[in-house]
C-alpha cells in the first residue's frame, strides 16, 4: 500500500494532486505537513515547520511513509534539511520534488541576469542551466534545490513546472482580463512580446504529472519538463482570454513600447520525455480550465453584471 507524505500541498496544484491520488490510487493514504496544518479532503494533516529537523524526523518515524512528495522546496536550506532527514530515515525512499523551468539559461537570457547566447527552443531536460541565482534571489532557488536533492538522495524525480494557471490563481491572465472587463478598447503589445512563446500548464494537468511520477516509481535521478505541447505566443494567449470573456476590442502592436525583459528569447520547453516515459498527457482540457478560471474571476469581479463584457 502506498503511504504518501506530501510536504506542502495547500497551494494551487497540491489539492489536485490529492484528488488524483484519491481517484487513481484508492488504497493509498496521504498525509500532508504544512505550516497551517489545514486539512482539505480526507487526508491526515499536521501543522509543521519543515526546517524543524527533530520534529520532521519524529513524524517520519511515526508515519512511516514509503513515498514522499515535496511540493514547496523553495530554498537550498529547505532541500538540505528535508533530504538529510529523509536519508536518515530511509535513504532509498522515492521522492518527487517540484522544480521550475526557470532554472534554464533561457530564463537568465530573458531577464538579462547572465550574459548567455540565445537558447534554442523547445528546451529539453539536458540543455544548459543558469549559473547564477534568478531574479527572485535565494528565496526561490530551484537550481540549487535540485542539486541538493540529487547529492543527498539516490531516488529523486524532479518535475520542472512552467507557468501554472487555473482558478483561483489569476496572475497568468491578468492584467489582460482586468483591462478587458474594465471596458478597455485597445490592448497594446510590443511586436517582440506579441510573438514571444512561453510554456504553460493547467494546474490540474500539473497535478496529473505528479501522479504519473508517483505511479512510475523511477529509480535513480530523473528530470522531466512538464508543459503543454503547444506553447502559445503572447498575442495568441491574449486572444484566447479575449474569446473566453467575450471581449471585442483590438490587440495592437506598438513599436514604441519598451519591454522590461528580453522577449527575443522564447521560453518554451519540450515535454516529450514525460509523455513517452511516464504516459503523461493533458487529462484535462487546457481551454476548459482557462475558460473556467476566467468565468469565475469575472463573476467575482462583476457579479450579476458579468455578461456586460459580451
N, C-alpha and C positions, 0 to 999 in steps of 0.2 A: 504494500500500500504506500502511495506517495504521501509523505508528511512534509508539507511545504512551509517554509518560513519566508515571509516576504518582509523585507526591510523597506519601510515607506508603503506607498500604495493608496494614499488618500488623495492624490493629485488627479491630473487629467486622464492618465492611462491606467493607473493601478486598479480602480474599481472594475474596469472592463477586463483586466487580467483575471480578477477573481471570478467574474461572470463566465469567462471562457473556461476556467478550470472547473467550476461547478457544473457547467454544461457538458464538457467533453470528458472530464475525469471525475465521475460522480463518487468514486470511492476515495478520492483524495481529501486530505484535510489541509486547511490553510490557517496559518497563524500570522497575524501582522504585528509588527512592532513599530510604533510611531511616537512622535513627541506628544500627540494628543491622546493616544490610546483610543481613538474613535473607531467604533465598530460600524461597518457599512452593511454587511449582509449577515451570513450565519457563521462567519469565521470567528476564531478566537482573536482577541485583540489585547495588546499590552502597551501601556504607556512606557516610553523607553527613550533614553539618550544613547545613541549609537556609540558615542565615544566613552561611555562608562564601561570599560572593558570587563571589570569584575561582574557587573550586572549582566552583560551580554554572555559571558561565559556560563553563568548560572542558568540563564534562560536556555542556552543550547543544551546543557546537561539535562534540564528538566523536560524540555520539549522533544529532544532527540529527533530533529528534522533529518530527512535524507536528501532534501533538495533545498537550495536557497536562491531567492530572487532578490537582488539589490536594485531597487527602483531609483534610489537617490544617492549614488556615490558622487557627490559634487567635488570634493577636495581630496588631495593626497592623504591627508590625515584620516578622512572618512575611510578610504580604501585600505590604508595600512592597518588601522585599528581593527576594522572588520575582518580583513583577510587573515591577519595574525591570530585573532581569536578563533576563527573558523579552523585554521590549520592546527591549533592546539586541541580542538575538539575532534575533528576528523579531516585530515588533510586531503582526502580523496573525494569529499562530498562535491557533487556537481553544483556549480554556481552560475547563474545567469545574471549578468550585470548590464545596466543600461548606460550607454555612452552616447556620443553625438557625432554627426558628420562634420562638426566644426573643427575636428582635430586635423583635417586635411589641409595641405598647403594652400589650396584654393581659398580657404577662409581667410588666411593671412594675406593673400593677394587682394581679396575684396576689401579688407579693412586697412590695407597698407601698413600692417604691423611688421611685415618682413619683406625684404627685397628678393622676391622669387619670380621666376618666369611664369607666364600664363600657363595654367594647367589644362590639360586635355580633359574633356567631359564626354561620356559619363565616367565618373571616378570609381575605380574598383578598389577592393579592400587592400590591395598590395601597393597602392600608389603613395606618393610622398606625403609625409605628415608635417605639421607645423614643428618648428624647433623651439619657439618661444610661447609664453602664455598668450591666450587670446585676449580680446578686448575686455572680457569680464574679469580678467585677473585671476588671482589664486583662489577666489571664492567659487570659481566654476572651472575646474582644471581637469577635464576629461582625459586629456593627453597623458598626464601622469597617473591618473586613476587606472587606466588600462595597464600601463607599465607595472604599477604596483601590484595589481591583482595577478598578473602573469608571473611576476617574480616570486610570489609567495605561494600560490595555489596551482596545482597541476591540471585541474579540470575546470576551466572557466570558459564560458561562452559570452562574448561581448556583442551586444546589439547596438549598432550605431544608428540612432534615430535622426531623421531630418526635422524640419518644421512640422510639428504635430498639431492638428487642428480638430475642432469638434466642440460642441456645446459641453460645458458652459464657457470655455475659453473663447475670447473674441479677438485676440491680438493678431491672429493670422488673416483676418479680413477687414480689420479697421486699419487706417481711417477711411478706406473707400466706402464701406457701408454707411458709416456715420454721415459722410458727405451726401450720399445718395438719399438717405432717409430724411436729411435736413433740407432736401429740395435743391441741392447744388445742380446746376445745369451742365457744367463742364468740369471734367477732371483732367488735369494736365500731368503728363509724364514726359521725362526726357526720352529721346529716341533710344538711348542705351538702356535705360531702365525698362522701357516698354518691351524690349527684346530679350531681356535677361531671363534665363531659365533657372529654376530653383526647385529642389526636391521637397516634396511634402508627403504627409501620410495622415489619413484619418485616424483619430485616437483608437477607435475600435479595431482597426486593422493592425495598428502598432501592438495592441494587446494580444491579438491573434499571433503575431510573430513571437511574442514571449511564450505563449502556449506551445508553439511548434518547437522552440528551443528546449522547452521543458520536456516535451514528449520524446524528443530525439535523444536526449542524454548523451551528447557527443563527448568523447574522451579528449583529453589534451586541451590545447588552446585554440579557440575558434573565434573568428570575427565575421560578422555579417552586416552589410548595409541593409537597412530597412527603408523602403521608399516605394512610392507608386511608380509603375512602369513609365507613365507619361509625366514628364517634367514640364509643366505649363510655363510659358513666358508670363511676365508680369501683366502684360496687356490682356492675355488670354484669361488669366486669373481674375483680373478686374472685370472683364466681360462676363465671366461666369457669375460673379457676385451680382452684377447688374441684372442678369437674366433671372436669377433666383429671387430678387427683391422687386422686380418689375420696373427698374429704373430705365428711363427713356432719354437720358441725357447723352452727352458726347464725351468720348475719351480723345483728348487732343495731344499731339506730340509738340513739345516746346523745346527748341534748341537752346533757349536762354536759361533753362533750369540748371542749377548746379547740384549735382548729386554728392552726398556726403561720402559715399563709398564707390569703389571701382566696379561699375556694372559691365565693364568689358570682360570681366571674368565670370563666366557662367558657374553655377554651383549645383550641379545635379549628379547623382550617383547611380551606379549600376546595382540593381538588386537581384541579379540572376542567380548569384550564389545561394542565397537563402531560399529562392524558389526551387532551384534544382536539388539542393541537398536536404532541405527540411520540408519541402512541399508547401511553402508559404504562397498565398495568393490573396487577392482582395476579397475576403469573405463578405465584406460589407461594401455597398456601393459608395465610392467617394462622393459622387454627385448628390446622392440622397443624404449623406452625412453633412455635407456643406449646406444643402438646402434647409435641412432641419435646424442647423445652428443659426442660420440667417433668419429663419422664421421665428425662432424663439427669442433671438435678440431683438428683432423688430417688434415683436409683440410686447416684450418687456419695456421697450422704449416708447412705443406709440400706443400701446393698449388697444382700445377699441378703434383707434384711428389707423390701425396697421395698414389697411388697404389703400390708404391715401397715396402710397408710392406706386400704385399700379396705374 
